[in-house]
């Protein structure tokens, strides 16, 4: 039901894109302004996606999506009304497309993160590819329909159809009985949640590689879509119907890429597929740059479309499989920020270059960037799909406290006592290196490792968290994969019992009234 509703919404979006691109081409002869239509829809993702990812991780995703879709419906309806009244200018059109981009930016992290609420882990690559196919199925027919609508009824009709399409997704989401997460802790504050997500990605090398490649690919691959209105108008000397047909050719290529994806994943490493996607997209841009006929341009666009869906779906799957559930919305949003930010910057850059030099020169420059991105894989290759178990470890039990702490009480200092035999020192330090990364990644601050000068077998691991709620949150973020490193440390500990943990609340001054002590229970 949700996939079908998304299919309808994608059709409306693509019809709207045709209307907006062609409306701008009618309002101004500037290549730069036409390319900014594409940029204005992707720039909000770069600006808002990380905040949207924090919302997706802290609030019910279904509600976030419903709010975003309602906002999109209202903005689209107002845009249609303004267009029918003839009040649109180049800058007001960009303002409306920017607002539509804002709605999509709020929707995307929750939608992508919800994939794992709909299908099991082993089906995730196929589900994400199917989701990409949904968009590109409509891309193969939507632009052609959009071209017919724009040519016969005008861009305002395209905007009105887009507004109506959002009702399908709103209906499907309203009927979806999504899984209810039991949240024992209050939501994180927005700024703190964003910082935690950024820190997690920064301390996850595999995620950083995926995001870098997504940035480069988005910057170069967007050239075909951003410049397609002026390619159609100036290089092919054609009208709105041809523009829609060219977008349809890109969508058909993307469907071919989606259908080929399972076989490619079964036979080739992820880096090989990504490098091929960079090269094929570059080849498509080069063909479009020299073409002056519709047939040859269709070939170039189909190549670019096939590479587009192959690369972006693999980037998405790689992020989701390398991230635990508690932070997946933020990880996806940071990836989307980089990729869509690259698209926004690329749209502006290729539009400006085509104005200053020529359209073919801009396409060739984008192809060179893509070829460089493919070569970069020799230095920082893409990781293969992670088989690491990122399910919650569920080993933590909150201790019984003698002080009446509130969730916001803090700051909290934690000290863990380790006793390590001299011959195990190097192994202990190696394991602690990984432990430090996990601690900081999951929210610890001021981590340090102390060694007793009088008894060198005694080591003390210390770190801070801002509040008691953050201490609980920090420990519940531990995954099954993290437990393996902790178990290695336990094997090195030679004390008769498990390492003792001290949990202390800090006081920078001496208060007149301290925390209330809870009396011990009488048996």
C-alpha positions in Angstrom: 0.0 0.0 0.0 2.8 2.4 0.9 4.8 1.5 -2.2 1.8 2.1 -4.4 1.0 5.5 -2.7 4.6 6.5 -3.2 4.3 5.6 -6.8 1.5 8.1 -7.2 3.3 10.8 -5.3 6.4 10.2 -7.4 4.3 10.7 -10.5 3.1 14.0 -9.1 6.6 15.2 -8.2 7.9 14.4 -11.7 5.1 16.2 -13.4 5.7 19.2 -11.0 9.5 19.1 -11.9 8.7 19.3 -15.6 6.3 22.2 -14.9 8.8 24.1 -12.8 11.7 23.6 -15.2 9.7 24.6 -18.2 8.1 27.5 -16.4 11.5 28.9 -15.5 12.7 28.4 -19.1 9.6 30.6 -20.2 10.2 33.2 -17.5 13.9 33.8 -18.2 16.6 33.0 -20.8 19.3 32.5 -18.1 20.8 29.0 -18.0 21.9 29.7 -14.5 18.3 30.4 -13.3 17.0 27.3 -15.0 19.6 25.1 -13.4 18.8 26.7 -10.0 15.3 25.1 -10.2 17.0 21.7 -9.7 19.3 23.2 -7.1 16.5 24.8 -5.1 14.8 21.4 -4.6 18.1 19.8 -3.4 19.6 22.6 -1.3 17.1 22.2 1.5 18.2 18.6 2.0 21.7 19.9 2.6 20.4 22.5 5.1 17.7 20.6 6.9 18.3 16.9 6.6 20.5 16.4 9.7 17.8 18.1 11.8 15.2 15.9 10.1 17.3 12.8 10.9 17.4 13.8 14.6 13.6 14.0 14.5 13.4 10.6 12.8 15.5 9.0 15.6 13.7 10.7 18.5 10.0 10.8 17.5 7.6 8.4 15.8 8.7 8.4 12.1 5.1 7.9 10.9 4.0 11.2 12.5 7.0 13.0 11.1 6.2 11.8 7.6 2.5 12.7 7.9 3.5 16.3 9.0 5.9 16.6 6.0 3.4 15.3 3.5 0.7 17.7 4.7 3.2 20.6 4.4 4.0 19.5 0.8 0.3 19.3 -0.1 -0.3 22.9 1.2 2.7 24.4 -0.6 1.9 22.7 -3.8 -1.7 23.9 -3.7 -0.6 27.5 -3.1 2.0 27.3 -5.9 -0.7 26.1 -8.3 -3.0 28.9 -7.3 -0.3 31.5 -7.8 0.6 30.1 -11.2 -3.0 30.1 -12.3 -3.3 33.8 -11.3 -0.2 34.6 -13.3 1.8 36.0 -10.4 4.9 33.8 -10.7 8.3 35.4 -11.2 11.7 33.6 -11.5 12.4 34.3 -7.8 8.9 33.3 -6.5 9.1 30.1 -8.4 12.5 29.3 -6.8 11.0 30.2 -3.4 8.2 27.6 -3.9 10.5 24.9 -5.2 12.8 25.6 -2.2 9.8 25.1 0.2 8.9 21.8 -1.6 12.5 20.8 -1.1 12.2 21.6 2.6 9.2 19.3 2.9 11.1 16.5 1.1 14.1 17.1 3.4 11.9 16.5 6.5 10.3 13.4 4.9 13.3 11.6 3.5 15.3 10.5 6.7 12.1 9.1 8.3 11.0 7.4 5.1 14.4 5.8 4.5 14.8 4.7 8.1 11.3 3.2 8.1 12.5 0.7 5.5 13.8 -1.5 8.3 10.4 -1.3 10.0 8.8 -2.8 6.8 11.2 -5.5 5.8 13.8 -7.7 7.5 17.5 -6.9 7.3 18.2 -9.5 4.5 15.6 -7.9 2.3 16.8 -4.4 2.8 19.0 -4.1 -0.4 16.1 -5.3 -2.5 13.6 -3.0 -0.8 15.8 0.1 -1.3 16.3 -0.9 -5.0 12.5 -1.4 -5.3 12.0 2.1 -3.8 14.4 3.6 -6.3 12.5 1.7 -9.1 9.3 3.2 -7.9 10.6 6.7 -8.6 12.2 5.7 -11.8 9.2 3.8 -13.1 7.4 7.1 -12.8 10.4 9.0 -14.2 10.0 6.9 -17.4 6.4 8.0 -17.9 5.9 10.9 -15.6 8.0 13.5 -17.5 6.3 12.5 -20.7 2.9 13.0 -19.0 4.2 16.2 -17.5 5.3 17.4 -20.9 1.9 16.7 -22.3 0.2 18.5 -19.4 2.5 21.5 -19.6 2.2 21.7 -23.4 -1.6 21.4 -23.4 -2.7 23.0 -20.0 0.3 24.9 -18.8 2.7 24.6 -15.8 0.0 25.6 -13.3 -1.9 22.4 -14.1 1.2 20.4 -13.4 1.5 22.0 -10.0 -2.1 21.2 -9.2 -1.7 17.5 -10.1 1.3 17.4 -7.8 -0.7 18.8 -4.9 -3.4 16.1 -5.5 -0.8 13.3 -5.5 0.2 13.9 -1.9 -3.2 12.7 -0.7 -2.3 9.1 -1.6 0.8 9.0 0.7 -1.1 10.8 3.5 -3.9 8.2 3.3 -1.4 5.2 3.3 0.5 6.6 6.2 -2.7 7.2 8.2 -3.6 3.5 7.7 -0.2 2.1 8.4 0.0 0.4 11.8 3.7 1.1 12.3 5.7 -0.6 15.0 5.5 1.3 18.3 8.9 1.8 20.0 8.9 1.8 23.8 10.9 4.9 24.8 11.8 5.0 28.5 13.9 8.1 28.1 12.8 11.6 27.1 13.8 12.7 23.5 17.2 14.2 23.0 17.4 17.9 22.6 17.7 18.8 18.9 21.2 20.3 19.0 22.6 17.5 21.2 21.0 14.9 18.9 22.6 16.4 15.9 26.0 16.6 17.6 25.7 12.9 18.6 24.9 11.9 15.0 27.8 13.9 13.6 30.2 12.4 16.1 28.9 8.9 15.3 29.6 9.3 11.6 33.0 11.0 12.2 34.1 8.0 14.3 32.8 5.4 11.7 35.4 5.2 8.9 33.2 3.1 6.6 30.3 5.6 6.8 32.7 8.5 6.1 33.9 6.8 2.9 30.3 6.2 1.6 29.4 9.9 2.3 32.5 11.3 0.5 31.7 9.2 -2.6 28.1 10.2 -2.4 29.1 13.9 -2.4 31.3 13.6 -5.4 28.8 11.5 -7.4 25.9 13.8 -6.6 28.0 16.9 -7.7 28.8 15.4 -11.1 25.8 13.2 -12.0 23.3 16.0 -11.4 24.6 17.9 -14.5 22.3 16.0 -16.9 19.2 16.7 -14.9 20.1 20.3 -14.0 20.9 21.3 -17.6 18.2 19.2 -19.4 15.7 22.1 -19.9 18.4 24.2 -21.7 19.8 21.1 -23.5 16.3 20.5 -24.9 15.7 24.1 -25.7 19.1 25.2 -27.1 20.9 22.0 -28.2 18.0 20.0 -29.5 15.8 23.1 -30.5 12.8 21.3 -29.0 9.8 22.0 -26.8 8.2 20.8 -23.6 7.1 17.4 -25.0 10.7 16.5 -25.9 11.9 17.7 -22.5 9.5 15.3 -20.9 10.6 12.5 -23.2 14.2 13.2 -22.3 13.5 12.9 -18.6 11.6 9.6 -19.4 14.7 8.3 -21.2 16.7 9.0 -18.0 14.1 7.1 -16.0 14.1 4.1 -18.3 17.8 3.9 -17.9 17.4 4.0 -14.1 14.9 1.1 -14.3 17.4 -0.9 -16.2 20.0 -0.1 -13.6 17.6 -1.2 -10.8 16.8 -4.5 -12.6 20.5 -5.2 -13.1 21.4 -4.4 -9.5 20.8 -7.9 -7.9 23.0 -9.6 -10.5 25.7 -7.1 -10.2 25.7 -7.4 -6.4 25.9 -11.2 -6.7 28.9 -11.1 -9.0 30.9 -7.9 -8.2 32.3 -6.2 -5.1 30.6 -3.0 -4.1 33.6 -0.8 -5.0 33.6 -2.3 -8.5 29.9 -1.5 -9.1 30.4 2.1 -7.8 33.5 2.6 -10.0 31.5 1.4 -13.0 28.6 3.7 -12.1 31.0 6.7 -12.0 32.4 5.7 -15.4 29.1 5.0 -17.1 27.5 8.2 -15.9 30.5 10.1 -17.2 30.2 8.4 -20.6 26.5 9.3 -20.7 27.4 13.0 -20.1 30.0 13.0 -22.8 27.5 11.5 -25.3 25.0 14.2 -24.4 27.6 16.9 -24.7 28.3 16.0 -28.4 24.8 15.1 -29.4 22.6 17.3 -31.5 19.9 14.7 -32.2 17.2 13.3 -29.9 18.2 9.7 -30.5 21.8 10.1 -29.4 20.8 12.2 -26.4 18.4 9.5 -25.3 21.3 7.0 -25.4 23.4 9.2 -23.2 20.6 9.9 -20.8 19.8 6.2 -20.4 23.4 5.5 -19.5 23.4 8.3 -17.0 20.1 7.1 -15.5 21.3 3.5 -15.1 24.4 4.6 -13.3 22.4 7.1 -11.2 20.2 4.5 -9.5 23.0 1.9 -9.2 25.2 4.2 -7.2 22.6 6.0 -5.1 20.9 2.8 -4.0 24.2 1.2 -3.1 25.2 4.2 -1.1 21.9 4.1 0.8 22.1 0.4 1.6 25.7 0.7 2.7 24.7 3.5 5.2 21.8 1.5 6.6 23.6 -1.8 7.0 26.5 -0.1 8.8 24.4 1.8 11.3 22.5 0.7 14.4 18.8 1.6 14.7 19.2 4.3 17.3 21.2 6.6 15.0 20.2 5.4 11.5 18.0 8.4 10.8 20.9 10.8 11.5 23.4 8.7 9.5 21.0 8.7 6.5 20.4 12.4 6.9 24.1 13.2 6.9 24.6 11.0 3.8 21.7 12.8 2.2 23.1 16.2 3.2 26.4 15.4 1.5 24.8 13.9 -1.7 22.0 16.4 -2.1 24.3 19.2 -1.1 26.6 18.1 -3.9 23.7 18.1 -6.3 22.7 21.6 -5.2 26.3 22.9 -5.6 26.7 21.0 -8.9 23.4 22.4 -10.3 24.6 25.9 -9.7 28.2 25.3 -10.9 27.2 23.6 -14.1 24.5 26.2 -14.8 27.0 29.0 -14.3 29.7 27.3 -16.4 27.2 26.7 -19.2 26.3 30.5 -19.1 29.9 31.6 -19.2 31.3 29.0 -21.7 28.8 26.6 -23.2 26.5 23.7 -22.3 28.9 21.0 -23.7 31.8 22.4 -21.7 29.8 22.1 -18.5 28.8 18.5 -19.3 32.4 17.6 -20.1 33.6 19.2 -16.8 31.0 17.2 -14.9 32.2 14.0 -16.6 35.8 14.7 -15.6 34.7 15.1 -12.0 32.9 11.8 -12.1 36.0 10.0 -13.6 38.0 11.4 -10.7 35.5 10.1 -8.2 35.8 6.7 -9.7 39.6 6.7 -9.5 39.3 7.8 -5.8 38.1 4.4 -5.0 41.6 3.0 -5.4 42.6 5.1 -2.4 39.4 4.9 -0.3 37.4 1.9 -1.6 33.8 1.4 -0.6 33.2 -1.2 2.1 31.4 -4.3 1.2 28.0 -4.8 2.9 28.6 -5.1 6.6 27.7 -8.5 8.3 28.4 -6.9 11.7 25.6 -7.6 14.2 24.3 -4.1 15.1 21.3 -5.3 17.1 21.1 -3.9 20.7 23.2 -5.9 23.2 20.6 -5.5 25.9 23.2 -6.3 28.6 22.8 -3.1 30.6 20.8 -3.0 33.8 20.4 0.4 35.5 22.0 0.3 38.9 20.0 0.8 42.1 20.8 4.3 43.4 20.9 5.8 46.9 20.4 9.3 45.6 17.2 10.6 44.2 18.4 11.6 40.8 16.3 13.1 38.0 16.9 12.4 34.3 18.5 15.8 33.9 20.8 15.4 37.0 24.5 15.7 36.2 27.2 15.9 35.1 28.0 12.3 35.7 31.6 10.9 36.0 32.1 7.2 35.5 35.2 5.3 36.5 35.9 1.6 35.7 38.6 -0.3 37.6 40.7 -2.8 35.7 43.4 -5.1 37.0 45.7 -6.2 34.2 48.8 -8.5 34.4 52.0 -6.9 33.0 52.2 -9.5 30.2 48.7 -8.5 29.0 49.4 -4.7 28.9 49.8 -4.4 25.1 46.7 -6.5 24.4 44.8 -4.4 26.9 45.9 -1.1 25.4 45.0 -2.4 21.9 41.5 -3.4 23.1 41.1 -0.1 24.9 41.8 1.8 21.6 38.7 0.3 20.2 36.8 0.8 23.5 37.7 4.5 23.4 36.3 4.9 19.9 33.0 3.2 20.9 32.7 5.2 24.1 33.1 8.5 22.4 31.0 7.5 19.4 28.1 6.6 21.7 28.2 9.9 23.6 31.0 9.8 26.2 33.1 12.9 26.8 36.6 13.5 28.2 37.5 9.8 28.0 40.9 8.9 29.6 42.8 5.9 30.8 44.7 6.2 34.1 47.5 3.9 35.5 48.3 3.6 39.2 51.9 4.6 39.8 52.3 2.6 43.0 50.4 -0.5 41.7 50.9 -0.6 37.8 48.5 -3.5 37.5 45.6 -1.1 38.3 44.1 0.9 35.4 41.1 3.2 35.6 39.0 4.1 32.6 37.1 7.4 33.1 34.6 9.4 31.1 31.9 12.0 31.6 28.3 12.3 30.4 26.2 15.4 30.8 23.2 13.9 32.7 21.9 10.7 34.2 19.6 10.2 31.3 22.5 10.4 28.9 24.4 7.8 30.9 21.5 5.4 30.5 21.2 6.3 26.8 25.0 5.8 26.4 24.8 2.2 27.7 21.7 1.2 25.8 23.3 2.2 22.5 25.8 -0.7 22.8 25.4 -3.3 20.0 26.2 -7.0 19.8 29.4 -6.1 17.8 30.5 -3.7 20.6 30.1 -6.5 23.2 32.8 -8.5 21.5 35.5 -5.9 22.3 34.2 -5.6 25.9 34.4 -9.4 26.3 38.0 -9.3 25.2 38.8 -6.8 27.9 37.0 -9.0 30.5 39.2 -11.9 29.5 42.3 -9.7 30.3 41.0 -8.6 33.7 42.5 -10.7 36.4 40.5 -9.5 39.4 38.3 -12.0 41.3 35.2 -10.1 40.2 34.1 -8.1 37.2 35.7 -4.6 37.0 34.1 -2.3 39.6 32.2 0.7 38.1 32.0 4.0 40.1 29.2 6.3 39.0 29.5 9.8 40.5 27.7 13.1 40.2 30.0 16.1 40.0 29.7 19.1 42.3 31.7 22.3 41.3 30.6 24.1 44.5 29.4 22.9 47.9 25.6 23.3 48.0 23.8 24.1 51.2 21.4 21.3 50.4 22.7 18.1 48.8 20.7 15.4 46.9 18.2 13.5 49.0 19.5 10.1 50.1 17.1 7.3 49.7 17.0 5.1 52.8 17.9 1.4 52.3 15.0 -1.0 52.1 14.4 -3.0 55.3 14.1 -6.7 54.5 
